[in-house]
Amino acid sequence: MFKKIRMPNTFVLLFALLAILAISTWFVPGGKYETHLVNGKTLIDPASFHYVASNPQGPVELMMAPIKGFVEAALIIGFVLIVGGAFAVLQKTEAIDSMIKSVAQAHTRSAFVRVMIIPVFVTLFSLGGASFGMAEEAIPFVMIFIPLALALGYDSIVGVAIPFVGSQVGFAAAFLNPFNVGIAQGIASVPVFSGIGFRLVIWVIATACTITFLMWYAARIKKNPQLSPTYAIDQERRQQQASDHLSEFAGMTKTHKLVLWMFVATLGVMVFGVVKYEWFINEIAALFLVMAIAVGIVGRLSTDEFVDAFIQGAKDLITTALVIALARGTMILARDAHIIDTMLFHLMPLVQSANPVFAAHKMFVIQSVINFFIHSGSGQAALTMPIMAPLSDLVGVSRQTAVLAFQFGEFTTPMIPTSGITVGVLALARIPWVTWAKWMIPLQLIYFVLALVMLAIACQFTW
């Protein structure tokens, strides 16, 4: 049954949304809220809504919306492409691959390392998702961790979960991720990477929950391998697996270590700049460009290797750039038709509650539903935050908390069948989606409860 279900491509969904929105502008009346400045931030006066003449958008406006989206989202799109290129250069040095192989090799020599494999690597991948938005980059590591998990007496699910679920939980509970936190806060007119203290607490708790669940499951499978949903597949893999897939690895070089320290230093400078000097997208993009150049020099990449890697990294994020442009196009159509405030006015009763906590919970559920269709963190931010940010003003939820609700919506990514990353990882691991989804249900419930609790705390302290 599940094989017959095929979700439309993200671009098809977004363009269909553009078309539906353009049609709706002929029927939805125009509306407007009055605004006022409070501490330098433009806020809506919730009692000031009134209807105005609408400006219906026709076929010409529909076809112009994507290019207008490019123009208005140029800063965000440029930032995404530069950061993508910078991290491709970092990966080209093979420093990250070398670090992972070095730790993996040590498991054969130390019982302590064998016990710490799951906590250490889940933390590293989660840190990658939380800091620089590691997502698709985790896919190649599946082929390293599946053999490693089998060698330790676990199963393929553990091998997939360490890099994939690790990076995804970090992405959803991020504290420095420029692709979701940074962009969403920028759109919501919240200081970029502000609130990092509470987000760090959330990241630690979410990562700890993931580690605890995985270690419980891994211990259970090691004790009784037949309990594994992938037992039959793993038996075949153990027969086919090479005796030592890491036997040719000679260890980390001084160059690899220096490159990694430069990356850590870049993250430190970024945090300092954001906190001390209120850096925004321009400064952060420039910092990552400097890192790419420095890493390329230290990693002894030729000019051709550097340029090719940078271009390939930017090219890999062209899809993200197009999604951002299309998402911004929907807002342009709604804005030019004067119906955004009307949408806010009618959406407010659905989110509004007697207690802001329940309003934040409803925003989280809405974002989770949207995540089923649109998986790009930056694209989803561009699509939803122009609505959710002012809506949060109307329902008594801080904009910071609205950004958090947006982030938490991405907790569902490791499970949903419409996610390209999820489908790609499972195809690589040869694990049926239904098998994976059944395994993920308990972990998804943990994430759901965690999101509700953290949003409640944020509302109680007016974060």
C-alpha positions as CSV (number, residue, x, y, z in Angstrom):
1,M,0.0,0.0,0.0
2,F,2.8,2.4,1.0
3,K,4.6,1.8,-2.3
4,K,1.6,3.2,-4.2
5,I,1.7,6.5,-2.3
6,R,3.8,9.0,-4.1
7,M,4.0,12.6,-2.8
8,P,4.4,15.4,-5.4
9,N,7.8,17.0,-5.7
10,T,8.5,19.9,-3.3
11,F,8.6,22.3,-6.2
12,V,5.3,21.0,-7.6
13,L,3.8,21.5,-4.1
14,L,5.1,25.0,-3.8
15,F,4.1,26.1,-7.3
16,A,0.7,24.6,-6.7
17,L,0.5,26.6,-3.5
18,L,1.4,29.7,-5.5
19,A,-1.3,29.0,-8.0
20,I,-3.9,28.3,-5.3
21,L,-2.9,31.5,-3.5
22,A,-3.2,33.5,-6.7
23,I,-6.7,32.2,-7.3
24,S,-7.6,32.8,-3.6
25,T,-6.7,36.5,-4.0
26,W,-9.8,36.9,-6.2
27,F,-12.0,35.7,-3.3
28,V,-10.3,36.7,-0.1
29,P,-11.0,40.3,0.9
30,G,-8.1,42.6,1.6
31,G,-7.3,43.5,5.2
32,K,-4.9,45.5,7.3
33,Y,-3.6,45.7,10.9
34,E,-2.1,48.9,12.2
35,T,1.4,48.6,13.5
36,H,3.5,50.4,16.1
37,L,7.1,50.4,17.2
38,V,8.1,48.8,20.6
39,N,11.8,48.8,21.5
40,G,12.6,49.2,17.8
41,K,10.5,46.2,16.7
42,T,7.3,46.6,14.6
43,L,4.4,45.0,16.4
44,I,0.8,44.5,15.3
45,D,-2.1,46.2,17.2
46,P,-4.5,43.2,17.5
47,A,-7.5,45.4,17.9
48,S,-6.9,47.5,14.7
49,F,-7.9,45.0,12.0
50,H,-10.1,46.5,9.2
51,Y,-10.9,45.4,5.7
52,V,-9.4,47.2,2.7
53,A,-9.7,46.9,-1.1
54,S,-7.9,43.7,-2.3
55,N,-5.6,43.5,-5.4
56,P,-6.2,40.2,-7.1
57,Q,-3.2,38.5,-8.6
58,G,-3.5,37.1,-12.2
59,P,-1.4,34.8,-14.4
60,V,1.2,37.4,-15.0
61,E,1.8,38.1,-11.3
62,L,1.9,34.3,-10.7
63,M,4.7,33.8,-13.2
64,M,6.6,36.8,-11.9
65,A,6.4,35.7,-8.2
66,P,9.4,33.3,-8.3
67,I,11.8,35.9,-9.7
68,K,10.5,38.5,-7.3
69,G,11.1,35.9,-4.6
70,F,14.7,35.6,-5.7
71,V,15.1,39.3,-5.5
72,E,13.6,39.7,-2.1
73,A,15.3,36.6,-0.6
74,A,18.7,37.4,-2.3
75,L,20.5,37.9,1.0
76,I,19.3,34.6,2.4
77,I,19.9,32.7,-0.8
78,G,23.5,34.1,-1.2
79,F,24.2,33.1,2.4
80,V,23.0,29.6,1.9
81,L,25.1,29.1,-1.2
82,I,28.3,30.5,0.4
83,V,27.9,28.4,3.5
84,G,27.2,25.3,1.4
85,G,30.4,26.0,-0.6
86,A,32.5,26.5,2.5
87,F,31.4,23.2,4.1
88,A,32.1,21.4,0.8
89,V,35.7,22.7,1.0
90,L,35.9,21.5,4.6
91,Q,34.7,18.0,3.6
92,K,37.1,18.0,0.6
93,T,40.1,18.0,3.1
94,E,38.7,14.7,4.5
95,A,39.3,15.9,8.0
96,I,35.8,15.0,9.2
97,D,35.9,11.6,7.5
98,S,39.4,11.0,9.1
99,M,38.2,11.9,12.6
100,I,35.2,9.5,12.4
101,K,37.4,6.6,11.0
102,S,40.0,7.3,13.7
103,V,37.5,6.9,16.5
104,A,35.8,3.9,14.8
105,Q,39.2,2.1,14.5
106,A,39.8,2.5,18.2
107,H,36.8,0.3,19.1
108,T,38.8,-2.8,18.3
109,R,41.3,-2.0,21.0
110,S,39.3,-0.6,23.9
111,A,36.1,-1.8,25.7
112,F,35.6,1.8,26.9
113,V,35.5,3.0,23.3
114,R,33.1,0.3,22.4
115,V,30.7,1.5,25.1
116,M,31.1,5.1,24.2
117,I,30.7,4.7,20.4
118,I,27.0,5.6,20.5
119,P,27.2,8.5,22.9
120,V,30.2,10.1,21.3
121,F,29.1,9.8,17.7
122,V,25.5,10.7,18.3
123,T,26.7,13.8,20.1
124,L,29.1,14.7,17.2
125,F,26.5,14.3,14.5
126,S,23.9,16.1,16.7
127,L,26.4,18.9,17.2
128,G,26.9,19.1,13.4
129,G,23.1,19.5,12.9
130,A,22.8,22.0,15.7
131,S,25.8,24.2,14.6
132,F,26.1,24.2,10.8
133,G,22.9,22.4,9.8
134,M,24.3,19.0,9.0
135,A,21.6,17.0,7.2
136,E,22.2,15.5,3.8
137,E,25.9,15.4,4.7
138,A,25.2,12.6,7.1
139,I,24.0,10.2,4.3
140,P,27.5,8.9,3.3
141,F,28.4,8.1,6.9
142,V,25.6,5.4,6.9
143,M,27.9,3.1,4.9
144,I,30.6,3.5,7.6
145,F,28.3,3.0,10.6
146,I,26.3,0.0,9.4
147,P,29.4,-2.2,9.2
148,L,30.6,-0.8,12.5
149,A,27.3,-1.4,14.2
150,L,27.2,-5.0,12.9
151,A,30.8,-5.5,14.1
152,L,29.8,-4.4,17.6
153,G,26.8,-6.9,17.7
154,Y,24.1,-4.4,16.9
155,D,22.0,-4.1,13.8
156,S,21.6,-1.9,10.7
157,I,19.1,0.3,12.4
158,V,21.7,1.4,15.0
159,G,24.1,2.0,12.1
160,V,21.6,4.3,10.4
161,A,20.4,6.0,13.5
162,I,23.8,7.2,14.8
163,P,24.6,9.5,11.9
164,F,21.0,10.1,10.5
165,V,18.9,10.5,13.7
166,G,21.9,12.1,15.4
167,S,22.2,14.9,12.8
168,Q,18.4,15.3,12.5
169,V,17.8,15.7,16.3
170,G,20.6,18.3,16.3
171,F,19.0,20.1,13.4
172,A,15.6,20.3,15.1
173,A,17.0,21.3,18.5
174,A,19.6,23.6,17.0
175,F,21.2,26.5,18.8
176,L,23.5,27.9,16.0
177,N,22.1,26.3,12.8
178,P,22.1,29.1,10.2
179,F,19.7,27.3,7.9
180,N,16.8,27.2,10.4
181,V,17.5,29.2,13.5
182,G,19.4,32.0,11.8
183,I,17.0,32.5,8.9
184,A,13.9,32.1,11.0
185,Q,15.0,34.6,13.6
186,G,16.1,37.0,10.8
187,I,12.6,36.8,9.2
188,A,10.9,37.2,12.6
189,S,13.0,40.3,13.4
190,V,14.6,38.5,16.4
191,P,18.3,39.0,16.9
192,V,20.1,36.2,15.1
193,F,21.2,33.4,17.4
194,S,19.7,35.1,20.4
195,G,18.3,32.8,23.1
196,I,21.3,30.5,22.7
197,G,21.3,29.6,26.4
198,F,17.9,27.9,26.5
199,R,18.5,26.4,23.1
200,L,21.7,24.8,24.4
201,V,19.7,23.2,27.2
202,I,17.1,21.9,24.8
203,W,19.9,20.5,22.5
204,V,21.5,18.7,25.5
205,I,18.2,17.2,26.6
206,A,17.1,16.1,23.1
207,T,20.5,14.6,22.3
208,A,20.6,12.8,25.7
209,C,17.1,11.3,25.1
210,T,18.3,10.1,21.7
211,I,21.5,8.5,23.1
212,T,19.6,6.9,26.0
213,F,17.0,5.4,23.6
214,L,19.7,4.1,21.2
215,M,21.8,2.6,23.9
216,W,18.8,0.8,25.4
217,Y,17.8,-0.5,22.0
218,A,21.4,-1.5,21.1
219,A,21.9,-3.4,24.3
220,R,18.6,-5.2,23.7
221,I,19.6,-6.3,20.2
222,K,23.1,-7.4,21.3
223,K,21.5,-9.6,23.9
224,N,19.0,-11.1,21.4
225,P,19.8,-10.2,17.8
226,Q,16.6,-11.9,16.6
227,L,14.6,-9.0,18.1
228,S,16.0,-6.7,15.4
229,P,13.5,-5.7,12.6
230,T,16.4,-6.0,10.2
231,Y,17.7,-9.4,11.4
232,A,17.4,-11.2,8.0
233,I,19.1,-8.3,6.2
234,D,21.9,-8.2,8.8
235,Q,22.6,-11.9,8.5
236,E,23.3,-11.4,4.8
237,R,25.4,-8.3,5.5
238,R,27.5,-10.2,8.0
239,Q,28.3,-12.9,5.5
240,Q,29.2,-10.3,2.8
241,Q,31.0,-7.8,5.0
242,A,34.7,-7.4,4.5
243,S,36.9,-8.6,7.4
244,D,38.1,-5.1,8.2
245,H,36.7,-2.1,6.3
246,L,39.0,0.3,8.2
247,S,42.2,-1.8,7.9
248,E,43.8,0.6,5.4
249,F,43.2,3.7,7.5
250,A,46.5,5.1,8.9
251,G,45.1,7.6,11.3
252,M,44.5,11.3,11.4
253,T,47.2,13.5,10.1
254,K,48.4,16.8,11.5
255,T,46.7,18.6,8.7
256,H,43.4,16.9,9.5
257,K,43.7,17.9,13.1
258,L,44.6,21.5,12.2
259,V,41.6,21.8,9.8
260,L,39.2,20.6,12.6
261,W,40.6,23.1,15.1
262,M,40.1,25.8,12.5
263,F,36.5,24.8,12.1
264,V,36.0,24.8,15.8
265,A,37.7,28.3,16.0
266,T,35.3,29.5,13.3
267,L,32.3,28.5,15.3
268,G,33.7,30.2,18.3
269,V,34.3,33.4,16.4
270,M,30.8,33.3,15.0
271,V,29.3,33.0,18.5
272,F,31.5,35.8,19.8
273,G,30.6,38.1,16.8
274,V,26.8,37.4,17.1
275,V,26.8,38.0,20.9
276,K,29.2,40.8,21.1
277,Y,28.7,42.7,17.8
278,E,25.3,41.5,16.7
279,W,26.6,40.0,13.5
280,F,23.9,39.1,10.9
281,I,23.9,37.1,7.7
282,N,26.4,39.3,5.9
283,E,29.1,39.0,8.5
284,I,28.5,35.3,9.1
285,A,28.7,34.5,5.4
286,A,32.0,36.4,5.2
287,L,33.3,34.4,8.2
288,F,32.6,31.1,6.5
289,L,34.1,32.3,3.3
290,V,37.3,33.1,5.2
291,M,37.2,29.7,6.8
292,A,36.9,28.0,3.4
293,I,39.9,29.9,2.1
294,A,42.0,29.2,5.2
295,V,41.0,25.5,5.3
296,G,41.7,25.1,1.6
297,I,45.2,26.5,2.1
298,V,46.0,24.4,5.2
299,G,44.4,21.3,3.6
300,R,46.7,21.8,0.7
301,L,44.0,21.9,-1.9
302,S,44.9,23.1,-5.3
303,T,43.0,26.1,-6.7
304,D,41.1,23.8,-9.0
305,E,40.2,21.5,-6.1
306,F,39.1,24.4,-4.0
307,V,37.0,26.0,-6.7
308,D,35.4,22.7,-7.7
309,A,34.6,21.7,-4.2
310,F,33.1,25.2,-3.4
311,I,31.0,25.2,-6.6
312,Q,29.8,21.6,-5.9
313,G,28.8,22.6,-2.4
314,A,26.9,25.6,-3.6
315,K,25.4,23.5,-6.4
316,D,24.1,21.0,-3.9
317,L,22.1,23.8,-2.3
318,I,20.6,25.2,-5.5
319,T,17.5,23.2,-4.6
320,T,17.3,24.9,-1.3
321,A,17.8,28.3,-3.0
322,L,14.9,27.7,-5.4
323,V,12.7,26.5,-2.5
324,I,13.4,29.7,-0.6
325,A,12.6,31.8,-3.7
326,L,9.3,30.0,-4.4
327,A,8.4,30.2,-0.7
328,R,9.1,33.9,-0.7
329,G,7.0,34.2,-3.8
330,T,4.0,33.0,-2.0
331,M,4.4,35.8,0.5
332,I,4.9,38.3,-2.2
333,L,1.6,37.3,-3.9
334,A,-0.3,37.5,-0.6
335,R,1.3,40.8,0.4
336,D,0.6,42.4,-3.0
337,A,-3.0,41.2,-2.8
338,H,-3.3,42.8,0.7
339,I,-4.5,39.5,2.2
340,I,-1.8,38.6,4.6
341,D,-3.4,40.5,7.5
342,T,-6.8,38.9,6.5
343,M,-5.1,35.5,6.8
344,L,-3.7,36.4,10.2
345,F,-7.1,37.7,11.4
346,H,-8.8,34.4,10.5
347,L,-5.9,32.1,11.6
348,M,-5.7,33.7,15.0
349,P,-8.8,32.0,16.4
350,L,-7.4,28.6,15.5
351,V,-4.1,29.3,17.4
352,Q,-5.4,31.6,20.1
353,S,-6.0,30.0,23.5
354,A,-6.8,31.0,27.0
355,N,-3.2,30.2,27.8
356,P,-0.2,31.1,25.5
357,V,1.2,27.7,26.2
358,F,-1.6,26.0,24.3
359,A,-1.2,28.6,21.5
360,A,2.5,27.7,21.2
361,H,1.6,24.0,21.2
362,K,-0.9,24.6,18.3
363,M,1.9,26.4,16.4
364,F,4.1,23.4,16.9
365,V,1.5,21.0,15.5
366,I,0.9,23.3,12.5
367,Q,4.6,23.4,11.7
368,S,4.9,19.6,12.0
369,V,2.1,19.3,9.4
370,I,3.8,21.8,7.1
371,N,7.1,19.8,7.6
372,F,5.4,16.8,6.0
373,F,5.2,18.6,2.7
374,I,8.2,21.0,2.9
375,H,11.5,19.7,4.3
376,S,13.9,22.5,3.6
377,G,14.5,24.3,7.0
378,S,15.3,27.6,5.3
379,G,12.5,27.2,2.8
380,Q,10.0,26.4,5.5
381,A,11.2,29.4,7.5
382,A,10.8,31.6,4.5
383,L,7.3,30.3,3.9
384,T,5.9,30.2,7.5
385,M,7.7,32.7,9.6
386,P,6.3,35.8,7.8
387,I,2.9,34.5,9.0
388,M,3.8,32.9,12.4
389,A,6.0,35.8,13.7
390,P,3.2,38.4,13.6
391,L,0.6,35.8,14.5
392,S,2.6,35.1,17.7
393,D,2.2,38.8,18.6
394,L,-1.6,38.4,18.3
395,V,-1.9,35.2,20.5
396,G,0.5,36.3,23.3
397,V,3.4,34.1,22.3
398,S,6.9,35.6,22.0
399,R,8.5,35.6,18.6
400,Q,11.4,33.7,20.0
401,T,9.0,30.9,21.1
402,A,7.4,31.0,17.6
403,V,10.8,30.3,16.1
404,L,11.2,27.4,18.6
405,A,7.9,26.0,17.6
406,F,9.0,26.2,14.0
407,Q,12.2,24.3,14.8
408,F,10.4,21.6,16.7
409,G,8.3,20.8,13.7
410,E,11.4,19.3,12.2
411,F,11.5,16.5,14.8
412,T,9.3,14.5,12.4
413,T,11.8,14.6,9.5
414,P,13.5,11.3,10.4
415,M,10.2,9.4,10.1
416,I,8.1,11.0,7.3
417,P,8.2,9.3,3.9
418,T,8.1,12.6,2.0
419,S,11.5,13.6,3.2
420,G,14.2,13.1,0.5
421,I,16.9,12.6,3.2
422,T,14.9,9.9,5.0
423,V,14.1,8.1,1.8
424,G,17.7,8.4,0.6
425,V,19.2,7.0,3.8
426,L,16.8,4.1,4.0
427,A,17.4,3.2,0.3
428,L,21.1,3.2,0.9
429,A,20.6,1.0,4.0
430,R,18.1,-1.2,2.2
431,I,15.6,-0.8,5.1
432,P,11.9,-0.6,4.2
433,W,10.3,2.6,5.3
434,V,7.5,0.8,7.1
435,T,10.1,-1.1,9.2
436,W,11.9,2.1,10.0
437,A,8.7,4.0,10.8
438,K,7.6,1.3,13.3
439,W,11.0,1.5,15.0
440,M,10.8,5.3,15.1
441,I,7.4,5.6,16.8
442,P,8.6,5.5,20.4
443,L,11.4,8.0,19.7
444,Q,8.9,10.3,17.9
445,L,6.7,10.2,21.0
446,I,9.6,11.2,23.2
447,Y,10.4,14.2,20.9
448,F,6.7,15.2,20.8
449,V,6.5,15.3,24.6
450,L,9.9,17.1,24.8
451,A,8.7,19.8,22.4
452,L,5.5,20.3,24.4
453,V,7.4,20.6,27.7
454,M,10.0,23.0,26.3
455,L,7.5,25.2,24.7
456,A,5.5,25.4,27.9
457,I,8.7,26.4,29.8
458,A,9.4,29.1,27.2
459,C,5.9,30.5,27.5
460,Q,6.0,30.5,31.3
461,F,9.2,32.5,31.5
462,T,8.1,34.8,28.6
463,W,11.3,33.7,26.7
